[in-house]
């Protein structure tokens, strides 16, 4: 067991209460809606998607939470969804040097993107700062891992994956899980109390942490939708099949969006075995037998 110090994070429920009680909450769209554009010289109209709060996903989630239980069954406050949007990327702290940080930012999809992009709006919240693996950690691994010289890169990547999952266990704490299921009562700046249900709508990151999904995600690791993430989803960096949902190779990625694409995704869908048992076998091979992390068995 090796302890990694330096994790700084806020509780998601604390940031939600802070946002709803701040002046920026006056710009929140708590009731999602559909937006239509009327076609010229025609009676037809097209549905337009411009913001999170006029997307089908948030509309569906808003309708679902109306049937969710509350922490107080006798309370008749209005139920709303706090559309959470996460952004993660490694940030260099200086023009010269190697100092860097790994921040996680939180935005609310209930806000217009034009307000979110204003530098002084206060729309972006600092959720966490993930610590990096210190040099002392590498020195300790080198002292007892008999395949360190040949597997250094893969071992460090694996440790970063484990660190990332562990950090999210801290962030998605019991308070968040309770709020997701039963909601929390928050009094907005307008003086009205509401049941707020925090739901994760988007998670955006940069390559090689690239992992983008626009559908609801919960539990955090089990409901992967459009994954391209290396560190979080543990897919192979520069692998032949970048999607966890299907086995479409990179050479056919240009067909995404075609009518035949849905059929290809269904015909070549991943068929997972017992995931928990597979994970246990892989961990046993890595930690006890010293099997190569990028090897055929693992």
C-alpha positions in Angstrom: 0.0 0.0 0.0 1.4 3.4 -1.0 -0.3 6.7 0.1 -0.5 9.6 -2.4 -0.9 12.9 -0.6 -2.0 16.2 -2.0 -5.6 15.6 -3.1 -7.7 18.7 -2.7 -11.4 18.5 -3.5 -14.8 20.0 -2.7 -18.1 18.2 -2.1 -20.3 18.4 -5.1 -23.4 19.0 -3.0 -21.6 22.0 -1.4 -20.8 23.5 -4.8 -24.4 23.0 -5.9 -25.8 24.8 -2.8 -23.3 27.6 -3.3 -24.3 28.0 -7.0 -28.0 28.1 -6.3 -27.5 30.6 -3.5 -25.3 32.9 -5.5 -26.4 35.7 -7.9 -25.6 33.6 -10.9 -28.6 31.4 -10.1 -30.9 34.1 -11.5 -29.8 32.9 -14.9 -30.5 29.2 -14.3 -32.9 27.4 -16.6 -34.5 25.0 -14.2 -37.3 23.9 -16.5 -35.9 22.4 -19.8 -37.8 23.0 -23.0 -37.8 22.3 -26.7 -36.7 24.9 -29.2 -38.2 25.0 -32.7 -37.3 26.8 -35.9 -40.1 27.5 -38.4 -39.1 26.8 -41.9 -39.6 29.7 -44.4 -42.5 29.3 -46.8 -43.7 26.1 -45.0 -45.8 25.1 -42.0 -43.1 22.6 -40.9 -40.6 23.3 -38.2 -37.3 21.8 -37.1 -36.2 21.1 -33.5 -33.1 23.1 -32.7 -30.5 22.1 -30.1 -28.3 24.9 -28.8 -27.9 24.4 -25.1 -28.1 21.6 -22.5 -31.4 22.9 -21.2 -33.2 22.4 -24.6 -31.7 18.9 -25.2 -33.8 15.7 -25.1 -31.5 14.2 -22.5 -32.2 16.9 -19.9 -35.9 16.9 -20.7 -36.0 13.1 -20.1 -34.1 13.4 -16.8 -36.4 16.3 -15.7 -39.4 14.1 -16.3 -37.8 11.2 -14.5 -37.0 13.1 -11.3 -40.7 14.0 -11.0 -41.3 10.4 -10.1 -38.2 10.0 -7.9 -38.7 9.8 -4.1 -37.6 12.7 -1.9 -35.9 12.9 1.5 -39.1 14.2 2.9 -42.3 12.5 1.4 -44.5 15.2 2.9 -42.6 18.1 1.3 -44.2 19.5 -1.9 -41.3 21.6 -3.2 -40.7 21.6 -6.9 -38.2 19.1 -8.3 -35.4 20.3 -10.6 -32.3 18.8 -12.1 -28.8 20.3 -11.6 -27.2 19.4 -14.9 -23.5 18.8 -14.0 -20.8 19.2 -16.6 -17.2 18.1 -15.7 -14.0 19.1 -17.5 -10.7 17.5 -16.8 -7.3 18.3 -18.3 -3.6 18.4 -17.2 -2.5 22.0 -16.8 1.1 23.2 -16.9 1.8 25.9 -14.3 4.7 27.6 -15.9 6.0 28.4 -19.4 9.4 27.0 -18.4 9.6 23.9 -16.3 7.7 20.7 -15.8 5.4 21.8 -12.9 1.8 20.8 -13.7 -1.6 20.1 -12.1 -4.5 17.9 -12.8 -7.7 19.9 -12.1 -11.3 18.9 -12.4 -13.8 21.7 -13.1 -17.6 21.8 -12.6 -20.1 23.7 -14.7 -23.9 23.7 -14.7 -25.7 22.9 -17.9 -28.6 25.0 -16.6 -26.7 28.1 -17.6 -26.3 29.5 -21.1 -23.0 28.8 -22.8 -22.6 32.5 -23.3 -22.6 33.1 -19.5 -20.4 30.1 -18.9 -17.7 31.5 -21.2 -17.6 34.9 -19.4 -14.3 35.0 -17.4 -15.8 36.8 -14.5 -19.2 35.1 -14.3 -18.2 32.6 -11.6 -19.9 29.8 -13.5 -16.9 27.5 -13.4 -16.2 25.8 -10.1 -13.0 24.1 -9.0 -14.0 20.7 -8.0 -10.7 18.9 -7.4 -7.0 18.9 -7.9 -5.7 15.4 -8.5 -2.2 14.7 -7.2 0.5 13.4 -9.5 2.5 10.4 -8.8 5.6 11.6 -6.9 9.2 10.5 -7.8 9.3 8.6 -4.4 6.5 6.4 -5.7 8.5 5.4 -8.7 11.6 4.8 -6.6 9.6 2.4 -4.4 8.2 0.5 -7.3 11.6 0.2 -8.8 13.0 -1.3 -5.6 10.7 -4.3 -5.6 9.2 -4.7 -9.1 11.4 -7.2 -10.9 10.1 -6.1 -14.4 10.3 -2.3 -13.8 13.0 -1.7 -16.4 10.9 -3.3 -19.2 7.4 -2.3 -18.1 7.9 1.1 -16.5 5.6 3.0 -18.9 2.7 0.5 -18.6 3.1 0.2 -14.9 2.9 4.0 -14.4 -0.1 4.3 -16.7 -1.9 1.5 -14.7 -1.1 3.3 -11.5 -2.5 6.6 -12.9 -5.7 4.7 -13.8 -6.0 3.4 -10.3 -5.4 6.8 -8.9 -8.1 8.4 -11.1 -10.7 5.9 -10.0 -9.7 6.3 -6.4 -10.1 10.1 -6.6 -13.6 9.8 -8.1 -14.5 7.5 -5.1 -13.8 10.5 -2.9 -15.7 13.0 -5.1 -18.8 10.8 -5.6 -19.3 10.5 -1.9 -22.3 9.4 0.2 -23.8 12.9 0.2 -23.8 13.0 -3.6 -25.3 9.5 -3.9 -28.0 10.5 -1.5 -28.7 13.7 -3.4 -28.8 11.8 -6.7 -31.4 9.4 -5.3 -33.5 11.5 -3.0 -32.5 15.1 -3.8 -31.5 17.9 -1.5 -33.5 21.0 -0.5 -31.8 24.1 -1.7 -33.0 27.7 -1.3 -32.2 29.8 -4.3 -31.5 33.5 -4.4 -35.2 34.1 -5.2 -36.1 32.7 -1.8 -37.8 29.6 -3.2 -36.8 26.2 -1.8 -36.6 23.3 -4.3 -35.6 19.7 -4.4 -32.4 19.6 -6.5 -31.3 16.3 -8.1 -27.6 16.4 -9.3 -27.2 14.4 -12.5 -24.0 14.1 -14.6 -24.8 15.2 -18.1 -21.3 15.6 -19.7 -17.7 14.7 -19.0 -15.1 16.3 -21.2 -11.4 15.7 -21.3 -8.4 16.1 -23.6 -6.4 13.4 -25.3 -5.0 11.0 -23.9 -7.7 11.4 -21.3 -10.2 11.9 -24.1 -13.6 10.6 -22.9 -16.8 12.4 -24.0 -20.3 11.4 -23.3 -23.5 13.5 -23.5 -26.0 11.0 -22.0 -26.7 10.6 -18.3 -23.9 8.7 -16.5 -24.6 6.8 -13.3 -23.1 4.8 -11.8 -20.0 6.6 -12.8 -18.0 3.7 -14.3 -20.8 1.3 -15.3 -22.9 3.3 -17.7 -20.3 4.3 -20.4 -21.9 5.8 -23.5 -19.6 7.3 -26.0 -16.2 6.5 -24.5 -12.8 7.4 -25.9 -10.9 7.7 -22.6 -7.5 6.1 -22.1 -6.9 6.7 -18.3 -10.5 6.4 -17.1 -12.0 3.7 -19.4 -8.6 1.9 -19.6 -8.8 1.4 -23.3 -5.5 0.9 -25.2 -3.8 4.1 -26.2 -3.7 4.3 -30.1 -5.6 1.0 -30.2 -7.3 -0.3 -33.3 -10.8 -0.2 -31.8 -11.3 3.1 -29.9 -14.9 2.5 -28.8 -16.0 0.4 -25.8 -19.4 -0.1 -27.2 -18.5 -1.8 -30.5 -15.6 -3.3 -32.4 -15.5 -0.8 -35.3 -11.9 -0.2 -36.3 -10.4 3.2 -36.8 -10.3 2.7 -40.5 -14.1 2.7 -40.6 -14.6 5.6 -38.2 -15.5 7.9 -41.2 -18.8 6.0 -41.5 -20.1 7.4 -38.2 -23.4 9.1 -38.9 -24.3 7.0 -42.0 -27.5 5.0 -42.0 -25.7 1.8 -42.0 -23.6 2.8 -38.9 -26.3 1.7 -36.4 -26.4 -1.8 -37.9 -22.7 -2.1 -37.9 -22.6 -1.1 -34.2 -25.2 -3.7 -33.3 -23.6 -6.5 -35.3 -20.1 -5.7 -34.0 -21.1 -4.8 -30.4 -18.9 -5.8 -27.5 -20.1 -8.9 -25.7 -18.6 -8.7 -22.2 -18.2 -11.7 -20.0 -18.4 -11.5 -16.2 -16.6 -8.2 -15.8 -16.0 -8.5 -12.0 -14.4 -11.9 -12.4 -12.3 -10.7 -15.3 -11.1 -7.8 -13.3 -10.2 -10.0 -10.4 -8.2 -12.3 -12.7 -6.4 -9.4 -14.3 -5.5 -7.9 -10.9 -4.2 -11.3 -9.6 -2.1 -11.6 -12.7 -0.7 -8.1 -12.4 -0.1 -7.9 -8.6 0.7 -11.5 -7.7 2.1 -13.1 -10.8 3.9 -10.0 -12.3 2.2 -10.5 -15.7 2.8 -7.7 -18.2 0.0 -5.1 -18.0 -0.2 -4.8 -21.8 0.4 -8.5 -22.3 -2.0 -10.9 -24.0 -3.3 -12.5 -20.8 -4.3 -9.3 -19.1 
